[in-house]
């Protein structure tokens, strides 16, 4: 459970950092508007940058924001009645969920495509 709370907190702060970047506001003004501590904002920004650098070194070459803005990976989503699934969480907050019966080659191909797109 503690691991899940940590992941939820990380996803929350990734969202906060993205909203600030998209807002066009200075960090100080954004933090005041959102009632967020400036030191907490910068601490999480540094922490997530360090985690991304360790987990996916290619992120250092290009910012995560420009990757998401310039590289699109086609995805086909199909409804499924299957209850059992496999969920893969990537460092940048990308989640892949597939039926547990997925062909391992298909999953490997998907992960390879994400790596080639520099999403890790």
Secondary structure, DSSP 8 states (H G I E B T S, - for coil): -HHHHHHHHHHHHHHHHHHHHHH---HHHHHHHHT--HHHHHHHHHHHHHHHHHH-GGGGGS-HHHHHHH--------------EEEEE-TTS-EEEEETT--HHHHHHHHHHHHHTT--
